[in-house]
Amino acid sequence: MFPSTGAGEQPLEDRLRGLILSNAAAANSQLAVPALPPHMTTASPVDQHAYLGVATTSSQTQDISSSAQPQSGRKRLNQAQRRQMNAQLSIPVDPRQAQEQYGRVSYAAANQSGFGFNSSHAFTPQGQYRPSRHYQSNRNYNQNFQPPGDLNYGYQPQQGPSHFHDSGVAASYLPESQQPQRHYNQYSQNGSYQMEPRQSQNHQQHQYQQNVASENSVSSYSRPAPQNNQLYQPSHQGAHGRGRGFNYTAEEIGKQISHLDSLIQDAVPLVGIGPVEQAEKEAFRAVIEDICKEAISQHETIDLVNPSFDVATVQLQCFGSMSSGFATKASDMDLALLTPLSIPAADNPESPIPRLLERKLLDMGYGARLLTRTRVPIIKLCQKPTSKLLADLREERAKWESGFVEEEATETVQTKSPPKTAPITTAIIKEKLLSSPELSPVEPVVSNNSLSENQLSKLKQKESQSLTDYYNTTKRLLRKLSGRDVLVSSPNLSQEEGVLLNEICKAFILGLSDGDLKSRLSSYHSIQPLFDTSVPYLQRSIHGIWIQAEGERLAMAWDNRPLTESNDRREFECLKVVEGWRLLQDKRVEDPVPYNRLLFIASEKLKHISSLRLVFLEQELHEDPFSYYKRAAKILADLTTSGTEKGQDSITPIIISHYISGISNTEMQEAMRKLVQGQTLLAKICLQHRALQLANDYAHALSKGLFEESDHSYIQQYISLLRTPINDILGNEANILLVTNIRSLPDPTSVSQNKPRDKYKDHLEFPKTDIGIQCDINFSAELALHNTLLLRCYSHSDPRVKELILFVKHWAKVRGINTPYRGTLSSYGYVLMVLHYLVNITQPFVCPNLQIVQKDPPPTLSPAEIAAQTTCKGHDVRFWRNESGILDLAKRGHLNHNKDPTGLLLRGFFEYFAQGGQMTTVPNRGFDWGRQVLSLRTQRGILTKQEKGWVGAKTVVEVTSVAAPIDLANSTHPNDNPELEKSALPEDESKAKSVKQKTIEEVKEIRHRYLFAIEDPFEVDHNVARTVTHDGIVQIRDEFRRAWRIISNIGREQREELLEPVSAKRGDGGGLQELLDLLHGRQPS
């Protein structure tokens, strides 16, 4: 492991260790001659020589003894210091060279790099795993893989066997005498691995140097050793000491593999799409393709007067999972619309083709909805929409058309006499700013008349609108004006953006409904420059202004609190918080970002003052009574002096009064005042509130037709019972039969009006079932087609690829972590995760890296074909795309030497992503979610977030011009106007006059997150996992840890199943059954 040393010399490791431990010089160092002491300076030369001889001999003896052993006065290093010293001496090595790391042999040690399962691996009749003694190696296989014969695209190998370099597919073609010799571990009959004796250090070092020289001589396609694997491993349980680490026996691993294999065999046939469903979807695709051809042909030949348009160039190709081979049952079909002769192109924001197709499909009775705020525009399409869904889609389409026409009319009026309430546009802002004098950070031009009074005067807080909702409204206005806020990760604002942001901040304060709050904020030095032009310029942030408004609202209530804190000490501490807040408001703002941080910290301290929380105790919108009660109970507990019952009696009525006054429903608030008279317990007040809310839920569910007609009488009777005083409900045995019938009915809270609306769902969302085939029509899918072919080639490389991907997709679905718009990962992301593991982590690998092996197009193709297979939209799309060649090699078993069972591969996949320590499946470390980026195209498959620049979230605001569909009823073209047909206008001018292209600006805010980073194989600046939020990454990682925990404990008693669906059952006491138990007692079993 260290450079070899000469005969008689100490090994380098021992020499370095001796230098550190003893702090002594090397053994062969020169010794200094001792100097004469003062009393010997006057002695004779003979005496001086005799003295120096004795001193020199004594010094040599002392130095030799001190170099042989540590000094007696030096304290021995403790364990932590020795570990640190060993870590400093460690050298990163290829762990595949080490066959033994720990006292107990791991499964990874027996299946090291190059040791994979082959066909002779089997399970005994008793279900125990029996590995074979004959292993095959893939050392550096990926480095020089070249397909044999005619699949080599003219590649001429070097003369002799040197180019094979010790393994791979090419090694199988070598004569036996030329193939590299192996030393394997043997598996004894008693079920334990027998390791060969460790080689000497010098022999290992010589072999290591040979391997390094061999690796330096190979081609660019190689898979280097995993990084950060050092000589010293502090714990056999990995980097964090979690889990059982390497303590798995062959019998335990065999049971795990057998169980996972059975799961795969049971699940995959039920999950994968069948040939009948695939044929039905293909027939539907052909029908939609004909409709698209007809609509586009009519637009090109009639609307654009282009009779030479070739309709045969219009294609609707299938891509995605349906084409790659990874589709599951009832999955949506992805279709790519290709119309290369259309100008502008269909994916151009100004192209009317998407809207034309949407209207055409709606007219033919299909459910169609164009989504323009997605990453690329798509049409959501369903085969058999319900009558209500079709009517809603057509109504939405009509609203869009009418809204667009009104926008056009408004712009026409503005050119003559712009009204005071006209909506502001980006062009107006730019015109005002550019027409102003030169702007500078210290002398801004504030055009109150042009911006604040006219365009921003509509920004007003409604009486019932919270500050948070008002803040969100202000942010939407800022985005509509093409502005942006100051954030930590955002680039510096331009002068135009800074002036606009300050005007928005000023309008936010002026629009507050609370006049006292407005005047207090305006008087602070941190806000005053927004209103006083004589004060030096100050850049502010709308986020900071919102925090100031919320905090100041709390601070203003300090002097009018109905209750003080529970003791004098707490009261004094809260007073200091309020005074600190007021001092912060008058602080000079140099940079809005750090100032916002200070505001946030101070505001959070104000929110933790219980007496202030009581002042603003209100039920939030869609907040259920149980959550509202928990907040009130927390305030009561904080304000109550411990051990004083009299104090509690005086405090509880005040809390109850604020609780009732804060109920959001005014009718329920009045009913509560009548029903709870004389009640002194907050818990009973809450129970009465929950009973009234349940009565409203049952009444609403009746109107929605949730219950059968025969159950209406029971429900009406129960509603009447819930609206009586709580003491009449509790323990009333006369209602036992009624309550028994109620328990058997559906849950009315599922359709409750008080339930918060799912922001990801609306009335136009397609149901999962009963609407026929569903698909997405994509207008910018050139790269997606290359991507689909790449995935299909990977699926051809080994049959286990499809099995693993289908199983992992099914697992992610049942565990609820495959919904991008809810903050988790898409199915495509999980496909890339599986491929990364099979290409870069498994040893031997299951799939070669198709973007490195034979990636260049064959030279026999035409230049146009070579260009099409080389770049697409500026991205490198080269990869080995010879499907027939890959299939042929895979069938003959020449594409890889990995014979691991699918269950073992699945085990390693979950272990790799579940923990970051040393793995037991393969000699590698787990994935580092915080620092690493999955990159399928690279040699190792791993990049760092630092080198990609993906270290912080970014918000990108895009302003695009969206085209409206051409109004055929009002359009003018030669076929409808005989006079124009006979005119002598030139052809180009005639076309220009025949069609008037109408556009409108649309603002999209795109959030790029890098909590989880997966690089797209072609679009390398695109993070496939950018939709994963903080909650999403926590959920995904928790599911991987859960899966690995279940797999590790296979064979032991456990209640969890790997494919157990996520339960949505509520267990905090706020569910329907818990409420019924509180009101009527537990149901007898």
PyMOL commands that set and color helices and strands:
alter all, ss='L'
color gray80, all
select helices_A, chain A and resi 12-22+38-40+45-68+79-89+95-97+107-110+141-143+149-152+161-164+170-173+176-178+201-216+250-271+275-303+311-313+321-324+353-363+387-414+426-435+448-455+467-480+495-510+515-523+528-530+542-556+558-560+568-585+592-607+610-615+625-639+645-661+666-675+682-703+709-722+726-729+733-743+748-751+782-797+799-814+820-822+827-841+863-868+883-891+902-914+945-948+978-982+987-994+1030-1048+1072-1080
alter helices_A, ss='H'
color red, helices_A
select strands_A, chain A and resi 122-123+129-130+186-187+193-194+315-319+333-338+367-371+378-382+774-778+871-872+875-876+932-935+942-944+954-963+999-1008+1014-1015
alter strands_A, ss='S'
color yellow, strands_A
deselect
rebuild
show_as cartoon
